[in-house]
Structures are given as C-alpha cells and as structure tokens.
Amino acid sequence: MPNKELQDMRANYEASFLLEEHCDKDPVVQFGRWFREAVEAAVHEPNAMAISTVSAVGQPSVRMVLLKSYDQFGFTFYTNYDSKKGLHIAENQHVALLFWWGTLERQIRIEGVAQKITKEATASYFHTRPRGSQIAATISEQSAVIKSREALEELYASREKEYTGKEIPLTENWGGYVVKPVLFEFWQGRTSRLHDRIQYSLAADGLWKIERLAP
C-alpha cells in the first residue's frame, strides 16, 4: 500500500484535476508546467520517456530514452544513428513519445516527426557528457549482437587507454534527434477511472486545437 506521504501527494493532484481552463493555449508551455511539477515532486528521472518507432514494414518498437532539451521547435534526445531506433527513423520519421509520472498519476503522449539535429549541436552536447559515456559511445554498436560482456569491457578499457589525456572524438554515427510535435495528450488520473484527457492537435493554420477526450 502507498505510504501516507504518497497518499497525500496523490490526493493533492486529484483535488486539482485538469480542466480546459487550467491548460495553457501552447502545449509546450503546458508541458513545461507539468515537467517542473514532476521535478519538484522528486519523480525519479522525470525526463525519461518511451519512444515508439515503426519500421518500413510496419513493425513497431518501443524503448526508453532520456529527454535532453525541449523548446518550441521540439523534443531532443541522443542515440546511435545505426541503432534499431535510428534505422527505423531513417525509414519512417513518424514517432511517438510517452512520459509517465506514476506518483502524480500523470502521463503525456506526444506524436510527431523526428529529424536529425545539426552536427554542431550534437558536438556541443557530446563534450558535456561524462567522459565514460563519451568513451562508451565510441565503442557501442548499439542494437548489434556482441560476443560477450567481457569483450565489451575489454574494448572499453582499450579505448579508455587510447584516449588518456586526449579529447574523445565524436563518431559519425552518434547524434541527436528533435521530435517536432503535431499532437499532445495530457492525462490526469482521477477516481473511478474518470480520467481527464486533454488533447492538443496542430491545425493546418499552425494553431493548436484543444479538445477533451473520453477517459
């Protein structure tokens, strides 16, 4: 059973619920409000998000990644371009994101189009990462079958030694994507499964249409 503190937190958010008049006209601003509240509530890794991709033959795949930045242009994450997700995006740019903050009984769905960010922007971020993460990016053939954990660690140790005292180079197959949204859904859990669902869809005139969905 949830402890008293968690029960009180859920009660506070249940009492606030989600009405249209609570929502900003701009879904990115609304996302920022909820994201800040998730941070303030000490949600573990509030920037963790599921990303769903679909292959050229229609096979969906989903996995967790970390949101690194967001603004009016979209939601940015980083990965290996040769990974399964990277190959899917090369075949089909349409993706979906999902944030789930269970302690707040909230989720946000985002649908949009993924595009590579510039090499310059990727390089700027890459060199802010922990050194170990930079080294790992140079050795991991993400999503490929490998011989063993031992072989991976041996390669890491070799590369770590190779780059001692040197700047770690950014490989061509590692970088960022920005997901440009066309749809948002803000979901607030409520009692009796009568959840609040507010959807923003991008209209042809570039404005966001706000609608309530049935729970």
Secondary structure, DSSP 4 states (H G I P E B T S, - for coil): ---HHHHHHHHHHHHH---GGGS-SSHHHHHHHHHHHHHHTT-SSTTEEEEEEE-TTS-EEEEEEE--EEETTEEEEEEETTSHHHHHHHH--EEEEEEEEGGGTEEEEEEEEEEEPPHHHHHHHHTTS-HHHHHHHHH--TTS--S-HHHHHHHHHHHHHHTTTSPPPPPTTEEEEEEEEEEEEEEE--GGG--EEEEEEE-TTSPEEEEE---
